[in-house]
Amino acid sequence: MASFLKPQLFGGDSVSAVVTLLDKLLTAQIWKTPAGRDRLNAWYDKFASKLETEVTHLSVPTSIGPTHVLASGPEGGLPLVCLHSMRTGASFLLSELPSLAKRFRLYAPDMPGQSIRGPAVKLPVHDDSYADWLLEVMNELGLPQTNLFGVSWGGFVARLTASKAPERVSKLSIMVPAGIANGSHLTGLAKMAFPMIRHTLWPTSNSLRSLLQPIMTTWDDDWANAIACALKDMKVDPRLPPLARDDELQRLRMPTLVLAGTDDISFPGTAVVDRMRRLVPNLEIELIEDCKHCPPTTEEFRTWLADRLSRFIDR
């Protein structure tokens, strides 16, 4: 764990104390209370119950501990690794991809520090730690090369992995991705800060709707209440993925599909598209009109998304 600490430079007790401290920092639980953990698990299971295809629960070893993976779809199908958004989980994302699970072999790992079922580790965001973790998962799943699809924070991890190991990624798809272009901090504060304070102090259905209205394209009670549970029961991790360097984006030589929202205040679609278009050579773009940071949760959009991803991967 802390092999860089040399016993000859520190006393044995000092080394032990530092190692213990590092272990506590890196494996800190992400839920606030045992009751909160149970509520988060219940929401994970509720979204898992929405899945239309048979799902296999896998546990794969990594250097930061076992990683829980949901696998669905035909076992001989073309593999597609799917990475969920922050503070949600694999079951949440797969519930929005029912048609894809009928055509591709989907693997959805629960990401470290971002899911109640993921490793309870807050990995650094300013280095390749998330990519190293995902590459370990791919190795354990027997995927020397695969298609990648990531949403929001998952888009950051997918892009990071594709930049670090482009030979491991057949095709890259990212939707409302973090780490490409950021929105205005002032706009975010103006639209989210007061509603957040109000909902924290007086949590009602109206205050929740006011809080989430700037980021949810369509209202969905399950998604809204699951997000409310995460706000209440998960410890705050205020970090945002850093913006990718130009040279990191230029390493994306594989076919790449970017799906961005015109009304995304977190990662504005036009800014994301403009930067990717300037730096990524083999690029396809979909700028989704009237789409906020949380894409639509309608059957119409699910059908469109599955068709768009299928056409991109098949081609």
N, C-alpha and C positions, 0 to 999 in steps of 0.2 A: 504493500500500500504506500509506504513512505520510504522506499529504498534509497532515495536521495539523501536521507539523513544518515550521516556517517557516525557510528558509535564512537570513533576515536576523537571526534570533535565535540561530542556532547556526552554527558554522563548517562548511564543506562536509564536512570529514573527520568531524566529530561526527555530522552528519546521516547520512552513509553508514554509520557504525558502528552507530547506533541502528536504522536500517532493516534492516541485516544481522541484528542481534540479534532484532528483531521477526520477521523472516522465519524465523529458526531456531526461535524459540519456537512460532510458529503452524503451522509445517509439520514439526514434529518427528515422526519415524517412530514408529509405535505399537508396533512389534515390537522385541524385545530384541536379536535376532541374526538374521543371514541364514537360518540353519537354522530358527529359530523362525518366521520369515516363511513359509518353505516348508511347515512343518507346518500353520500356520494356513490357508494357501491350499489345502492338501490337504483339510482338513476342509470348507472352503467348497465345494470341488468334490464331495466325497462327498455332502453334502446336496443339491447341485444335481442329482446323478445320481438322486436319489429322486423328482424331479418327474415327474409323469405326463402333463403337457401340454407342447407345444412352447414353448420359451422363447427370447426374443430378448434379446440383450445390447446395451444402449444406453449411450452415453456422452454426457451432456448438459453443456454448459458452464455454470459458475456463477462468481461472483466469487471463490470460494476454490479454484477449479480444477475439472477435469472430475469429474462424479459418475457412477458406474456404476449402472445401473438394470436390473433384470430385468423384462421384460414378458411376460405370459402370458395366455392366454384369447382368446376371440373378439375380433377387432379392432374390431368394431362394438358390442361389449358395453358395458354401463354401467361407467364407470371406477371403480375402487376402489384408492386409494393405500394401501399396506401398509407400516408402519414397524416394524422389528424391535427386539428387546431389546438391551440393552447387551452389548458384547463378543461379538456373534454375527455376523449378516449376513443379507442379503436371501434367500439360498437356504435358510437355516435356517427362516425364517418361512414361505416359500412351500411348503416340504415338509410343513407342517402344514395346508395349505389346499387340498388337491387338488380337492375338490368345487367350491370357489369359483372356481377357475381354469377350470372348465367352463362357468360361467354369466356371470362378469364379466370385464372386461378389467383384470387386476391389474398394477399398477406398484409395484415394490418397490425403492426406492433404498437403496444402502448408505450409512449415515449417517456423517458426519464423525467421526473419532476413535473410532468404535465398531465398525468392521468392517475387516477386512484389505483389502477392496476399496473402502472409502470414501475420501474425501479425507483425507489425513494431516494433519488440522487439528483441534485441540482448541478448539472454539468455546466462548465464554463461556456459562454457564448462567443468569446473573442478568439477562439482557436478552433481546432478541428475535432474537438471532443465528440460532438454529436455525430459527425461523419464517421469517426472511428467506431462509435457504438453501432451505427446502422450497418457498417461494413461487416462487423462481427456477426450481427443478426443474419445478414445475407449469407455469410459463410456457413453458419449453422443450419440455415434452411436449404443449403445446397444450390445457391443461386450465384454462379460465377458472373452472370450478367442478367439484368432485369430491367423492366420498365418501371419508372418511378412516378408517383402522383402525390403531391403534397398540397395541403390547404393551410394558408396563414402561417403559423409557426411551422407546421409540417412542410410548407413550401420552402421555408428557410433551410430546414434540415435536408430536404431533397436537393435543393440547389447546392448547398455546401458539399454534399456527398458527390454530386456530379462534377463539381469543380475539382475536388480532391482526387477522385478516381474516375475520370470520364470513361475509361475502358470498361467499367462495371455497369454503366447505364446505357441501355439500348435507346430509350426515348425518355425525355423528361417532360412532365406536365406539372405546372404549378398554378394554383388558383388563389387570388388575392394574397400573393406571397409577401411575407415579411422579409426585410433585409434587402430590398431593391430600391425603393424610394419611400420616404416618410412624408406623412401629412404634416400640417401646421400644428405645432404644440398649442398655440393660442386657440386655434379652432377646436382642438380636442378638449381643452380645458373648458372653453365656453359652453360646449355642448354636453360635456359629460361630468364635470366636476361637481356642480351644484346638485344635479339629479343623483349622483352617487352619494353625496353627503345626506341628502334628504331620504334616500332609500335606506341607507345604513341606520339612520335615526328612527325613521318611521316606515318600516317595510310593509307596503301595501301593494295590491295589484296595480293601482294607478301609478304609484311611484316607480314600480318596476317597469311599467310600459314607458314612462317618461325617460327612464334611464337607458333603456335598450332601443328606443325609437331611432336614435341617430345611427345605429349600426346594424339593425335587423331590416332586411329588405321586405320580408313578409312575416307576419306575426304567427308564431307557433307556440302554443301553451307549453308543450313538453320542452322544447328548446329553451324558452324563456325561463321556465322554472328550474331547469337544470343549470342554466347560467347563474340564476339567483342562488342556487345551492352552492355552486362553486365559489361565488363571491363571499358567501357566509361561512363556508366550512373549510375552504382551502386557504392555507397560509399565503400571504401576499408575496409575490415574486415580481418586483417592479421592472425587472430587466427586459429590454427589447433587443432582439438580434441586431447586431451592427450592420450597416450597409456594406454590401459586397464591394470589394475593390474592382476596378475596371479589369484588371488582369484575371481575376477570378471568373468574371462573366465571360471573358474572351476564351476561357478554357472550355466553355460549353459548346463543343463541336458536334454533339449528337443532335438529332432533330428535337426541337424544344417548342412546347406549346405553352403560351401564357394566357390565362383567363383572368381578366382584371375588371373591376367594377368602376363605372363612371362616377358613382357617388360614395366611394369608399373614403372616409375621412382619415382612416388609419394609414392606408397605403394607396394613395390616389392612382386610379387606373391610368390616366393619361401620362403621369410621370413615370409609372412603372413601365408602360409600353414604350415611351420615348427612349428610356435608358436601355431597355433590352434591345430595341430595334437598332440602336447605335452600336451595340457591342457584341451581340450574339448573331453569328452568321446564318444559322440554319433554323429560322424562327417562323412560327405561326402564331397569330395573335387573334384573340377574341376580346374586344372591349364591350362588356355587357352593359347595355343601357339601363339606367335607373337601378343599378345594383350597388348596394351598400357593402360594408365589410362582411357581413353574414349573408351569403347568397340566398336566393329564394328557396323555400322548403316546400315547393309545390310539386305535384306529380308532373306537370308540364315541364318544369325546369329539370327535374330528375331525368326525364326522358331525353330532353335536349342534351344534358350534360353527358349521359351515357353514350348517346349517338356521336357526340363530338369527340369524346375520348376514344371511342371505338374506331372511328374513321382515322383519327390521328395514329393510333397504335397499329392498326391494320396496314395502313399505307407505309 
